[in-house]
Amino acid sequence: MDVALSFYKPEHADGLNGFVLSEEDKKFTALPKDVLPQALVIRDRYPTVILKEDRPVGFFILHTSKETIAPYSNNVSAILLSALSLHAPYQGKGYAKQAMLQLPAFVANYFPWCDEIVLAVNHRNHRAKNLYRSSGFIDKGRRRIGPIGEQHILHHFL
């Protein structure tokens, strides 16, 4: 059941391009194939893959640009997590939770200056909110309006 986190490598492309999301998930996140091209060419974005036995099962992007992070946190030492998705056949197996539990050590290893991981989750995305809360993220009451309504800003302090 163990998963590992890895920065994106070209050998992950085929697996990520085959990702499928449920109709419910499509409301709240993007497919890797839709966000990866931009993430690969913009500095300060780090596409990250959740691997199960070297097979991509999940994906997210870490952002270090202060301009990108500013709407979510005033902390200049924060990093932003966005676009978390899990390939539909691998949902409900605990892989996302394992990945989120590994995330603080991963971030600390590659971004030693970082002392906070921040993210926004739609207020109607209960499954994702539960995942983040059970992985150590806390809700300090900060809100913002996203593309489809209110978002809760969650924080994980390292």
DSSP file (Angstrom, degrees, kcal/mol; ACC not computed):
  #  RESIDUE AA STRUCTURE BP1 BP2  ACC     N-H-->O    O-->H-N    N-H-->O    O-->H-N    TCO  KAPPA ALPHA  PHI   PSI    X-CA   Y-CA   Z-CA
    1    1 A M              0   0    0      0, 0.0    97,-0.1     0, 0.0     2,-0.0   0.000 360.0 360.0 360.0  -7.8    0.0    0.0    0.0
    2    2 A D        -     0   0    0     96,-0.0    51,-0.5    50,-0.0     2,-0.3  -0.328 360.0-168.6 -67.2 138.9    3.0    2.3    0.3
    3    3 A V        -     0   0    0     49,-0.1     2,-0.3    92,-0.1    49,-0.2  -0.834   4.7-152.5-119.8 162.8    3.2    5.3   -2.0
    4    4 A A  E     -A   51   0A   0     47,-2.3    47,-3.3    -2,-0.3     2,-0.4  -0.944  12.0-129.1-132.6 153.7    6.1    7.7   -2.7
    5    5 A L  E     +A   50   0A   0     -2,-0.3     2,-0.3    45,-0.2    45,-0.2  -0.854  30.8 169.7-103.0 140.8    6.3   11.3   -3.8
    6    6 A S  E     -A   49   0A   0     43,-2.0    43,-3.7    -2,-0.4     3,-0.1  -0.996  37.7-110.4-146.8 141.6    8.4   12.3   -6.7
    7    7 A F  E     -A   48   0A   0     -2,-0.3    41,-0.3    41,-0.2    39,-0.0  -0.448  60.4 -80.5 -64.1 151.4    8.9   15.4   -8.7
    8    8 A Y        -     0   0    0     39,-2.8    -1,-0.1    -2,-0.1    40,-0.0  -0.224  51.2-175.3 -56.5 138.6    7.5   15.0  -12.3
    9    9 A K    >   -     0   0    0     -3,-0.1     3,-2.7     1,-0.0     4,-0.4  -0.954  39.2-109.6-130.4 152.5    9.7   13.1  -14.7
   10   10 A P  G >  S+     0   0    0      0, 0.0     3,-1.6     0, 0.0     4,-0.4   0.804 115.6  65.7 -53.9 -30.3    9.0   12.6  -18.4
   11   11 A E  G 3  S+     0   0    0      1,-0.3     4,-0.4     2,-0.1     3,-0.2   0.646  94.6  60.6 -69.2 -11.1    8.5    8.8  -17.8
   12   12 A H  G <> S+     0   0    0     -3,-2.7     4,-2.5     1,-0.1    -1,-0.3   0.613  81.0  89.5 -83.9 -12.9    5.4    9.8  -15.7
   13   13 A A  H <> S+     0   0    0     -3,-1.6     4,-2.9    -4,-0.4     5,-0.2   0.893  83.7  48.5 -56.6 -49.8    3.7   11.5  -18.7
   14   14 A D  H  > S+     0   0    0     -4,-0.4     4,-1.0     1,-0.2    -1,-0.2   0.923 113.8  47.0 -60.5 -44.6    1.8    8.5  -20.1
   15   15 A G  H  4 S+     0   0    0     -4,-0.4     3,-0.5     1,-0.2    -1,-0.2   0.915 114.8  46.0 -62.6 -43.4    0.4    7.5  -16.8
   16   16 A L  H >< S+     0   0    0     -4,-2.5     3,-1.6     1,-0.2    17,-0.5   0.879 107.5  57.0 -68.1 -37.8   -0.7   11.1  -16.0
   17   17 A N  H 3< S+     0   0    0     -4,-2.9    -1,-0.2     1,-0.3    -2,-0.2   0.735 103.4  56.3 -65.8 -21.0   -2.2   11.6  -19.4
   18   18 A G  T 3< S+     0   0    0     -4,-1.0    -1,-0.3    -3,-0.5    -2,-0.2   0.406  79.0 130.3 -90.3   2.4   -4.4    8.6  -18.7
   19   19 A F    <   -     0   0    0     -3,-1.6     2,-0.4    -4,-0.1    14,-0.1  -0.252  38.7-164.5 -59.9 142.9   -5.9   10.0  -15.5
   20   20 A V        -     0   0    0     11,-0.0    68,-2.8    66,-0.0     2,-0.3  -0.985   0.7-160.1-126.3 138.7   -9.7    9.9  -15.2
   21   21 A L        -     0   0    0     -2,-0.4    66,-0.1    66,-0.2    10,-0.0  -0.904  22.9-112.2-116.8 149.1  -11.7   11.9  -12.6
   22   22 A S     >  -     0   0    0     -2,-0.3     4,-2.2     1,-0.1     5,-0.2  -0.309  35.4-107.1 -67.9 162.2  -15.2   11.3  -11.4
   23   23 A E  H  > S+     0   0    0      1,-0.2     4,-0.7     2,-0.2    -1,-0.1   0.884 122.7  52.7 -58.8 -38.1  -17.8   13.9  -12.3
   24   24 A E  H >> S+     0   0    0      1,-0.2     3,-1.0     2,-0.2     4,-0.5   0.932 109.2  47.8 -63.4 -46.2  -17.8   15.1   -8.7
   25   25 A D  H >> S+     0   0    0      1,-0.2     4,-2.0     2,-0.2     3,-1.3   0.843 100.9  65.6 -65.4 -33.6  -14.0   15.5   -8.7
   26   26 A K  H 3< S+     0   0    0     -4,-2.2    -1,-0.2     1,-0.3    -2,-0.2   0.769  94.9  60.6 -60.5 -24.6  -14.0   17.4  -12.0
   27   27 A K  H << S+     0   0    0     -3,-1.0    -1,-0.3    -4,-0.7    -2,-0.2   0.818 116.3  29.7 -67.9 -29.7  -16.0   20.2  -10.2
   28   28 A F  H << S+     0   0    0     -3,-1.3     2,-0.3    -4,-0.5    -2,-0.2   0.629 120.9  24.0-112.1 -17.0  -13.1   20.8   -7.8
   29   29 A T     <  -     0   0    0     -4,-2.0     2,-0.3    54,-0.1    56,-0.1  -0.876  67.5-114.1-144.9 175.1   -9.8   19.9   -9.5
   30   30 A A        -     0   0    0     -2,-0.3    -3,-0.0    -3,-0.0     5,-0.0  -0.778  30.9-105.3-113.2 155.6   -8.1   19.6  -12.9
   31   31 A L    >>  -     0   0    0     -2,-0.3     3,-1.5     1,-0.1     4,-1.1  -0.533  32.2-119.6 -71.9 145.2   -6.6   16.6  -14.7
   32   32 A P  H >> S+     0   0    0      0, 0.0     4,-3.1     0, 0.0     3,-0.8   0.891 113.4  59.8 -52.7 -41.1   -2.8   16.5  -14.7
   33   33 A K  H 34 S+     0   0    0    -17,-0.5   -16,-0.1     1,-0.2   -17,-0.0   0.745 105.1  50.8 -62.9 -20.8   -2.8   16.7  -18.5
   34   34 A D  H <4 S+     0   0    0     -3,-1.5    -1,-0.2     2,-0.1     4,-0.2   0.734 122.7  26.7 -87.9 -23.5   -4.6   20.1  -18.3
   35   35 A V  H <X S+     0   0    0     -4,-1.1     4,-2.0    -3,-0.8    -2,-0.2   0.626 103.6  76.8-112.3 -18.6   -2.3   21.8  -15.8
   36   36 A L  H  X S+     0   0    0     -4,-3.1     4,-2.1    -5,-0.2     5,-0.2   0.914  88.0  57.5 -63.7 -45.3    1.1   20.0  -16.3
   37   37 A P  H  > S+     0   0    0      0, 0.0     4,-0.7     0, 0.0    -1,-0.2   0.915 112.4  41.8 -54.8 -43.5    2.1   21.8  -19.5
   38   38 A Q  H >> S+     0   0    0      1,-0.2     4,-1.3    -4,-0.2     3,-1.0   0.904 112.0  55.0 -68.5 -40.8    1.9   25.2  -17.8
   39   39 A A  H 3< S+     0   0    0     -4,-2.0     6,-0.3     1,-0.2    -1,-0.2   0.812 103.7  56.7 -63.1 -29.1    3.5   24.0  -14.6
   40   40 A L  H 3< S+     0   0    0     -4,-2.1    -1,-0.2     1,-0.2    -2,-0.2   0.732 113.0  38.6 -75.5 -21.1    6.5   22.7  -16.6
   41   41 A V  H << S+     0   0    0     -3,-1.0     2,-0.6    -4,-0.7    -2,-0.2   0.556  97.6  84.2-108.1  -9.3    7.3   26.1  -18.1
   42   42 A I  S >< S-     0   0    0     -4,-1.3     3,-1.1    -3,-0.0    -1,-0.0  -0.845  77.9-128.0 -99.3 123.0    6.6   28.5  -15.2
   43   43 A R  T 3  S+     0   0    0     -2,-0.6    22,-0.1     1,-0.2     3,-0.1  -0.271  92.5  35.3 -60.4 152.8    9.4   28.9  -12.8
   44   44 A D  T 3  S+     0   0    0      1,-0.2    20,-2.6    20,-0.1    21,-0.7   0.603  92.2 109.0  75.4  13.3    8.5   28.4   -9.2
   45   45 A R  E <   - B   0  63A   0     -3,-1.1    -1,-0.2    -6,-0.3    18,-0.2  -0.985  47.3-169.1-119.3 134.4    6.0   25.5  -10.0
   46   46 A Y  E     - B   0  62A   0     16,-2.9    16,-1.8    -2,-0.4     2,-0.1  -0.844  11.4-150.5-127.2  92.7    6.9   22.0   -9.1
   47   47 A P  E     - B   0  61A   0      0, 0.0   -39,-2.8     0, 0.0     2,-0.4  -0.433  20.5-164.9 -63.3 133.2    4.7   19.3  -10.5
   48   48 A T  E     -AB   7  60A   0     12,-3.4    12,-2.2   -41,-0.3     2,-0.4  -0.966   7.6-150.6-129.7 138.5    4.7   16.3   -8.1
   49   49 A V  E     -AB   6  59A   0    -43,-3.7   -43,-2.0    -2,-0.4     2,-0.6  -0.883   9.8-142.1-114.5 136.9    3.6   12.8   -8.7
   50   50 A I  E     -AB   5  58A   0      8,-2.5     7,-3.2    -2,-0.4     8,-1.6  -0.882  30.0-161.1 -93.0 119.1    2.2   10.3   -6.2
   51   51 A L  E     -AB   4  56A   0    -47,-3.3   -47,-2.3    -2,-0.6     2,-0.5  -0.852  21.3-170.3-110.3 137.5    3.6    6.9   -7.2
   52   52 A K  E >  S- B   0  55A   0      3,-2.6     3,-1.5    -2,-0.4   -49,-0.1  -0.970  88.6 -21.3-120.2 110.8    2.4    3.4   -6.3
   53   53 A E  T 3  S-     0   0    0     -2,-0.5    -1,-0.1   -51,-0.5   -50,-0.1   0.929 127.9 -52.8  51.9  48.7    5.0    0.9   -7.4
   54   54 A D  T 3  S+     0   0    0      1,-0.2    -1,-0.3   -50,-0.0   -51,-0.0   0.536 115.4 119.1  66.6   9.1    6.4    3.5   -9.8
   55   55 A R  E <  S-B   52   0A   0     -3,-1.5    -3,-2.6   -40,-0.0     2,-0.3  -0.910  70.8-117.8-105.2 127.2    3.0    4.0  -11.4
   56   56 A P  E     +B   51   0A   0      0, 0.0    -5,-0.2     0, 0.0     3,-0.1  -0.466  44.7 157.7 -64.2 123.7    1.4    7.5  -11.2
   57   57 A V  E     +     0   0A   0     -7,-3.2    30,-2.4    -2,-0.3     2,-0.3   0.510  64.4  17.5-118.4 -15.7   -1.7    7.3   -9.1
   58   58 A G  E     -BC  50  86A   0     -8,-1.6    -8,-2.5    28,-0.3     2,-0.3  -0.952  59.9-164.2-152.8 170.5   -1.9   11.0   -8.0
   59   59 A F  E     +BC  49  85A   0     26,-2.3    26,-2.5    -2,-0.3     2,-0.3  -0.994  11.6 159.9-157.2 148.0   -0.7   14.4   -8.9
   60   60 A F  E     -B   48   0A   0    -12,-2.2   -12,-3.4    -2,-0.3     2,-0.4  -0.963  29.1-122.2-160.5 171.5   -0.3   17.9   -7.4
   61   61 A I  E     -BC  47  82A   0     21,-2.8    21,-2.5    -2,-0.3     2,-0.5  -0.970  12.1-152.8-122.7 135.8    1.6   21.1   -7.9
   62   62 A L  E     -BC  46  81A   0    -16,-1.8   -16,-2.9    -2,-0.4     2,-0.4  -0.918  14.8-160.3-103.6 133.4    3.8   22.9   -5.4
   63   63 A H  E     +BC  45  80A   0     17,-2.7    17,-2.3    -2,-0.5   -18,-0.2  -0.933  20.6 175.0-116.9 135.5    4.1   26.7   -5.9
   64   64 A T        +     0   0    0    -20,-2.6     2,-0.3    -2,-0.4   -19,-0.1   0.435  42.4 118.9-115.6  -3.1    6.9   28.9   -4.4
   65   65 A S     >  -     0   0    0    -21,-0.7     4,-2.1     1,-0.2     3,-0.3  -0.483  58.4-145.5 -67.5 126.0    6.1   32.2   -6.1
   66   66 A K  H  > S+     0   0    0     -2,-0.3     4,-2.1     1,-0.2    -1,-0.2   0.851 100.1  55.5 -60.8 -34.8    5.3   34.8   -3.4
   67   67 A E  H  4 S+     0   0    0      1,-0.2    -1,-0.2     2,-0.2    -2,-0.1   0.878 109.7  45.9 -66.0 -37.7    2.8   36.4   -5.9
   68   68 A T  H  4 S+     0   0    0     -3,-0.3    -2,-0.2     1,-0.2    -1,-0.2   0.871 116.9  44.1 -71.3 -37.7    0.9   33.1   -6.3
   69   69 A I  H >X S+     0   0    0     -4,-2.1     3,-2.6     1,-0.2     4,-1.9   0.782  90.9  86.0 -78.9 -28.6    0.9   32.4   -2.5
   70   70 A A  T 3< S+     0   0    0     -4,-2.1    -1,-0.2     1,-0.3    -2,-0.1   0.794  83.6  55.5 -49.1 -41.3   -0.1   35.9   -1.4
   71   71 A P  T 34 S+     0   0    0      0, 0.0    -1,-0.3     0, 0.0    -2,-0.1   0.695 118.0  37.0 -66.8 -13.2   -3.9   35.4   -1.7
   72   72 A Y  T <4 S+     0   0    0     -3,-2.6     2,-0.3     1,-0.3    -2,-0.2   0.719 127.0   9.5-107.9 -29.4   -3.6   32.3    0.6
   73   73 A S     <  -     0   0    0     -4,-1.9    -1,-0.3    45,-0.1     5,-0.1  -0.994  44.9-148.4-155.9 144.5   -1.0   33.3    3.2
   74   74 A N  S    S+     0   0    0     -2,-0.3     2,-0.6    -3,-0.1    -4,-0.1   0.444  70.4 112.4 -87.9  -2.4    1.1   36.3    4.3
   75   75 A N    >   -     0   0    0      1,-0.2     3,-1.5    -6,-0.1    -3,-0.1  -0.612  55.7-159.8 -78.4 116.8    3.9   34.0    5.2
   76   76 A V  T 3  S+     0   0    0     -2,-0.6    -1,-0.2     1,-0.3   -10,-0.0   0.606  92.6  57.1 -71.7  -9.8    6.9   34.6    2.9
   77   77 A S  T 3  S+     0   0    0      2,-0.1    38,-2.2    37,-0.1    39,-0.9   0.117  86.9 110.2-105.1  20.2    8.2   31.1    3.9
   78   78 A A  E <   - d   0 116A   0     -3,-1.5     2,-0.3    36,-0.2    39,-0.2  -0.552  52.5-153.3 -92.5 159.5    5.0   29.3    2.8
   79   79 A I  E     - d   0 117A   0     37,-2.1    39,-2.8    -2,-0.2     2,-0.4  -0.972  15.4-133.4-127.9 145.4    4.5   27.0   -0.2
   80   80 A L  E     -Cd  63 118A   0    -17,-2.3   -17,-2.7    -2,-0.3     2,-0.5  -0.849   8.7-155.0-105.4 133.3    1.2   26.4   -1.9
   81   81 A L  E     +C   62   0A   0     37,-2.7    39,-0.5    -2,-0.4     2,-0.3  -0.909  26.6 162.5-102.0 131.4   -0.3   23.1   -2.9
   82   82 A S  E     +C   61   0A   0    -21,-2.5   -21,-2.8    -2,-0.5   -53,-0.1  -0.933  44.2  28.8-141.3 166.6   -2.7   23.1   -5.8
   83   83 A A  E     +     0   0A   0     -2,-0.3     2,-0.3   -23,-0.2    -1,-0.1   0.763  64.4 179.1  59.1  33.8   -4.4   20.8   -8.3
   84   84 A L  E     +     0   0A   0    -24,-0.1     2,-0.3   -23,-0.1   -24,-0.2  -0.508   9.1 164.7 -66.1 127.5   -4.4   17.6   -6.2
   85   85 A S  E     -C   59   0A   0    -26,-2.5   -26,-2.3    -2,-0.3     2,-0.4  -0.991  26.3-154.7-142.1 151.5   -6.0   14.8   -8.1
   86   86 A L  E     -C   58   0A   0     -2,-0.3   -28,-0.3   -28,-0.2     5,-0.1  -0.996  34.0-108.3-126.3 128.8   -6.1   11.0   -7.7
   87   87 A H    >   -     0   0    0    -30,-2.4     3,-2.5    -2,-0.4     4,-0.3  -0.336  36.1-119.5 -55.8 129.2   -6.7    8.8  -10.7
   88   88 A A  G >  S+     0   0    0    -68,-2.8     3,-1.7     1,-0.3    -1,-0.1   0.795 108.4  57.6 -48.1 -44.0  -10.2    7.4  -10.2
   89   89 A P  G 3  S+     0   0    0      0, 0.0    -1,-0.3     0, 0.0    -2,-0.1   0.721 108.3  49.5 -63.4 -16.3   -9.3    3.7  -10.0
   90   90 A Y  G X  S+     0   0    0     -3,-2.5     3,-0.9   -33,-0.2     5,-0.5   0.361  85.0 114.3-103.1   4.2   -7.0    4.4   -7.1
   91   91 A Q  T <  S+     0   0    0     -3,-1.7    -3,-0.0    -4,-0.3    -4,-0.0  -0.417  70.5  27.9 -75.5 152.1   -9.4    6.4   -5.0
   92   92 A G  T 3  S+     0   0    0     -2,-0.1    -1,-0.2     1,-0.1    -4,-0.0   0.591  92.0  99.8  78.5  10.9  -10.6    5.1   -1.6
   93   93 A K  S <  S-     0   0    0     -3,-0.9    -2,-0.1   -92,-0.0    -1,-0.1   0.362  97.8-106.7-108.8   2.3   -7.4    3.1   -1.0
   94   94 A G  S  > S+     0   0    0     -4,-0.1     4,-2.3     3,-0.0     5,-0.2   0.506  83.5 123.6  88.0   3.8   -5.7    5.6    1.3
   95   95 A Y  H  > S+     0   0    0     -5,-0.5     4,-2.5     2,-0.2     5,-0.2   0.907  73.3  49.1 -67.4 -41.6   -3.1    6.7   -1.3
   96   96 A A  H  > S+     0   0    0      2,-0.2     4,-2.6     1,-0.2    -1,-0.2   0.910 111.9  49.6 -64.4 -40.5   -3.9   10.4   -1.0
   97   97 A K  H  > S+     0   0    0      2,-0.2     4,-2.3     1,-0.2    -2,-0.2   0.931 110.5  49.6 -64.9 -44.2   -3.8   10.3    2.8
   98   98 A Q  H  X S+     0   0    0     -4,-2.3     4,-1.6     1,-0.2    -1,-0.2   0.926 112.1  49.4 -57.8 -44.1   -0.4    8.5    2.7
   99   99 A A  H  X S+     0   0    0     -4,-2.5     4,-1.3     1,-0.2    -2,-0.2   0.917 111.0  48.3 -62.8 -44.1    0.9   11.2    0.2
  100  100 A M  H  < S+     0   0    0     -4,-2.6    -1,-0.2     1,-0.2    -2,-0.2   0.840 109.8  52.6 -68.1 -31.4   -0.4   14.0    2.4
  101  101 A L  H  < S+     0   0    0     -4,-2.3     4,-0.3     1,-0.2    -1,-0.2   0.808 112.8  45.3 -71.3 -28.5    1.2   12.5    5.5
  102  102 A Q  H  X S+     0   0    0     -4,-1.6     4,-2.1    -5,-0.2     3,-0.4   0.684  93.4  85.0 -82.3 -19.7    4.5   12.3    3.6
  103  103 A L  H  X S+     0   0    0     -4,-1.3     4,-3.1     1,-0.2     5,-0.3   0.871  82.0  55.1 -57.2 -45.7    4.2   15.8    2.2
  104  104 A P  H  > S+     0   0    0      0, 0.0     4,-2.6     0, 0.0    -1,-0.2   0.918 112.3  43.5 -56.9 -43.2    5.7   17.7    5.2
  105  105 A A  H  > S+     0   0    0     -3,-0.4     4,-2.1    -4,-0.3    -2,-0.2   0.890 114.0  51.7 -67.6 -38.3    8.9   15.7    5.1
  106  106 A F  H  X S+     0   0    0     -4,-2.1     4,-2.2     2,-0.2     5,-0.3   0.945 113.2  44.2 -61.3 -48.9    9.1   15.9    1.3
  107  107 A V  H  X S+     0   0    0     -4,-3.1     4,-3.1     1,-0.2     7,-0.2   0.925 112.6  51.6 -63.0 -45.1    8.7   19.7    1.4
  108  108 A A  H  < S+     0   0    0     -4,-2.6    -1,-0.2    -5,-0.3    -2,-0.2   0.859 111.3  49.3 -60.9 -35.1   11.2   20.0    4.3
  109  109 A N  H  < S+     0   0    0     -4,-2.1    -1,-0.2    -5,-0.2    -2,-0.2   0.929 123.5  27.6 -69.6 -46.3   13.7   18.0    2.3
  110  110 A Y  H  < S+     0   0    0     -4,-2.2    -2,-0.2     1,-0.2    -3,-0.2   0.688 131.7  34.9 -93.3 -20.1   13.4   19.9   -1.0
  111  111 A F    ><  +     0   0    0     -4,-3.1     3,-2.4    -5,-0.3    -1,-0.2  -0.582  65.9 169.7-131.8  68.7   12.4   23.4    0.3
  112  112 A P  T 3  S+     0   0    0      0, 0.0    -1,-0.1     0, 0.0    -4,-0.1   0.698  75.2  61.1 -61.7 -19.2   14.3   23.7    3.7
  113  113 A W  T 3  S+     0   0    0     -3,-0.1     2,-0.2   -35,-0.0    -5,-0.1   0.645  85.0 100.9 -77.4 -15.3   13.4   27.4    4.0
  114  114 A C    <   +     0   0    0     -3,-2.4   -36,-0.2    -7,-0.2     3,-0.1  -0.503  37.5 168.9 -79.4 135.7    9.6   26.5    4.0
  115  115 A D        +     0   0    0    -38,-2.2    43,-2.2     1,-0.2     2,-0.3   0.287  64.4  42.1-125.2   8.7    7.8   26.5    7.3
  116  116 A E  E     -dE  78 157A   0    -39,-0.9   -37,-2.1    41,-0.3     2,-0.5  -0.966  55.7-156.1-155.8 137.1    4.2   26.3    6.1
  117  117 A I  E     -dE  79 156A   0     39,-2.8    39,-2.7    -2,-0.3     2,-0.3  -0.966  24.3-173.9-108.7 130.5    2.2   24.4    3.4
  118  118 A V  E     +dE  80 155A   0    -39,-2.8   -37,-2.7    -2,-0.5     2,-0.3  -0.919   8.3 167.4-125.7 150.4   -1.0   26.2    2.4
  119  119 A L  E     - E   0 154A   0     35,-2.0    35,-2.7    -2,-0.3     2,-0.4  -0.978  27.6-129.3-153.5 163.5   -3.9   25.2    0.2
  120  120 A A  E     - E   0 153A   0    -39,-0.5     2,-0.4    -2,-0.3    33,-0.2  -0.966  22.5-175.4-117.5 136.2   -7.4   26.2   -0.8
  121  121 A V  E     - E   0 152A   0     31,-2.2    31,-3.2    -2,-0.4    -2,-0.0  -0.998  32.3-108.4-132.6 134.8  -10.3   23.7   -0.8
  122  122 A N  E >   - E   0 151A   0     -2,-0.4     3,-1.9    29,-0.2    29,-0.3  -0.324  26.3-125.6 -61.0 139.0  -13.8   24.4   -2.0
  123  123 A H  T 3  S+     0   0    0     27,-2.6    -1,-0.1     1,-0.3    28,-0.1   0.729 110.7  52.5 -61.1 -21.6  -16.3   24.5    0.9
  124  124 A R  T 3  S+     0   0    0     26,-0.3     2,-1.7     1,-0.1    -1,-0.3   0.519  83.3  92.1 -90.7  -5.5  -18.4   21.8   -0.8
  125  125 A N    <>  +     0   0    0     -3,-1.9     4,-2.4     1,-0.2     5,-0.2  -0.529  48.3 163.4 -89.6  72.3  -15.5   19.4   -1.3
  126  126 A H  H  >  +     0   0    0     -2,-1.7     4,-2.5     1,-0.2    -1,-0.2   0.854  68.7  55.6 -62.4 -38.7  -16.1   17.5    1.9
  127  127 A R  H  > S+     0   0    0     -3,-0.2     4,-2.1     1,-0.2    -1,-0.2   0.930 111.4  44.0 -61.7 -44.9  -14.0   14.5    1.0
  128  128 A A  H  > S+     0   0    0      2,-0.2     4,-2.8     1,-0.2     5,-0.2   0.913 111.8  53.0 -67.2 -41.9  -10.9   16.7    0.3
  129  129 A K  H  X S+     0   0    0     -4,-2.4     4,-2.6     1,-0.2     5,-0.2   0.915 110.3  48.3 -59.5 -42.1  -11.4   18.8    3.5
  130  130 A N  H  X S+     0   0    0     -4,-2.5     4,-2.5     2,-0.2    -1,-0.2   0.909 110.7  51.6 -64.0 -41.5  -11.6   15.6    5.5
  131  131 A L  H  X S+     0   0    0     -4,-2.1     4,-0.6    -5,-0.2    -2,-0.2   0.953 113.2  43.8 -58.1 -51.1   -8.4   14.3    3.8
  132  132 A Y  H ><>S+     0   0    0     -4,-2.8     5,-2.4     1,-0.2     3,-1.0   0.922 114.2  48.9 -64.4 -44.5   -6.5   17.5    4.6
  133  133 A R  H ><5S+     0   0    0     -4,-2.6     3,-1.4     1,-0.3    -1,-0.2   0.905 110.7  50.4 -63.1 -40.2   -7.7   17.8    8.1
  134  134 A S  H 3<5S+     0   0    0     -4,-2.5    -1,-0.3     1,-0.3    -2,-0.2   0.594 107.4  57.0 -74.3  -7.8   -6.8   14.2    8.9
  135  135 A S  T <<5S-     0   0    0     -3,-1.0    -1,-0.3    -4,-0.6    -2,-0.2   0.274 129.8 -89.1-104.2   8.3   -3.4   14.8    7.4
  136  136 A G  T < 5S+     0   0    0     -3,-1.4    21,-0.3     1,-0.3     2,-0.2   0.461  80.8 136.7 103.0   0.7   -2.6   17.7    9.8
  137  137 A F      < -     0   0    0     -5,-2.4     2,-0.3    -6,-0.2    -1,-0.3  -0.582  37.5-154.1 -79.1 145.0   -3.9   20.7    7.9
  138  138 A I  E     -F  155   0A   0     17,-3.2    17,-2.6    -2,-0.2     2,-0.7  -0.909  12.9-133.4-122.7 151.1   -5.8   23.2   10.1
  139  139 A D  E     -F  154   0A   0     -2,-0.3    15,-0.2    15,-0.2    13,-0.0  -0.901  18.6-179.9-102.2 112.4   -8.5   25.7    9.2
  140  140 A K  E     -     0   0A   0     13,-0.7    -1,-0.1    -2,-0.7    14,-0.1   0.255  58.4 -97.8 -96.1  11.5   -7.7   29.1   10.8
  141  141 A G  E    S+     0   0A   0      1,-0.3     2,-0.3    12,-0.3    13,-0.1   0.459  74.9 143.9  92.1   1.1  -10.9   30.6    9.4
  142  142 A R  E     -     0   0A   0     11,-0.4    11,-2.3   -70,-0.1     2,-0.3  -0.570  25.4-177.2 -77.3 137.3   -9.4   32.3    6.3
  143  143 A R  E     +F  152   0A   0     -2,-0.3     2,-0.3     9,-0.2     9,-0.2  -0.916  12.3 177.5-131.7 156.6  -11.7   32.3    3.2
  144  144 A R  E     -F  151   0A   0      7,-1.6     7,-3.2    -2,-0.3     2,-0.6  -0.970  34.2-108.5-150.1 162.0  -11.5   33.4   -0.4
  145  145 A I  E     -F  150   0A   0     -2,-0.3     5,-0.2     5,-0.2   -23,-0.0  -0.850  39.8-174.9 -96.3 122.5  -13.8   33.2   -3.4
  146  146 A G  E >   -F  149   0A   0      3,-3.2     3,-1.3    -2,-0.6     5,-0.0  -0.273  47.0 -72.9-102.3-169.1  -12.6   30.8   -6.0
  147  147 A P  T 3  S+     0   0    0      0, 0.0     3,-0.1     0, 0.0    -2,-0.0   0.789 131.9  26.2 -59.8 -29.9  -13.8   29.9   -9.5
  148  148 A I  T 3  S-     0   0    0      1,-0.4     2,-0.2  -120,-0.1    -3,-0.0  -0.029 126.1 -70.5-127.1  33.2  -16.9   28.0   -8.1
  149  149 A G  E <  S+ F   0 146A   0     -3,-1.3    -3,-3.2   -27,-0.1    -1,-0.4  -0.716  85.3   3.6 120.7-167.3  -17.5   29.6   -4.8
  150  150 A E  E     - F   0 145A   0     -2,-0.2   -27,-2.6    -5,-0.2     2,-0.4  -0.252  55.5-161.0 -63.4 138.2  -16.1   29.9   -1.3
  151  151 A Q  E     -EF 122 144A   0     -7,-3.2    -7,-1.6   -29,-0.3     2,-0.5  -0.947  12.3-137.8-118.8 141.8  -12.8   28.2   -0.5
  152  152 A H  E     -EF 121 143A   0    -31,-3.2   -31,-2.2    -2,-0.4     2,-0.6  -0.852  18.0-139.4 -94.0 130.4  -11.4   27.4    2.9
  153  153 A I  E     -E  120   0A   0    -11,-2.3   -13,-0.7    -2,-0.5   -11,-0.4  -0.821  22.7-166.1 -92.0 122.6   -7.7   28.1    3.3
  154  154 A L  E     -EF 119 139A   0    -35,-2.7   -35,-2.0    -2,-0.6     2,-0.4  -0.832   2.2-156.9-113.3 150.1   -5.9   25.3    5.2
  155  155 A H  E     -EF 118 138A   0    -17,-2.6   -17,-3.2    -2,-0.3     2,-0.5  -0.956  13.8-168.5-129.8 140.8   -2.5   25.4    6.7
  156  156 A H  E     -E  117   0A   0    -39,-2.7   -39,-2.8    -2,-0.4     2,-0.4  -0.956  19.9-152.0-126.2 112.5    0.1   22.8    7.7
  157  157 A F  E      E  116   0A   0     -2,-0.5   -41,-0.3   -21,-0.3   -42,-0.0  -0.706 360.0 360.0 -89.3 131.4    2.9   24.3    9.8
  158  158 A L              0   0    0    -43,-2.2   -42,-0.2    -2,-0.4    -1,-0.1   0.424 360.0 360.0 -94.2 360.0    6.2   22.6    9.6
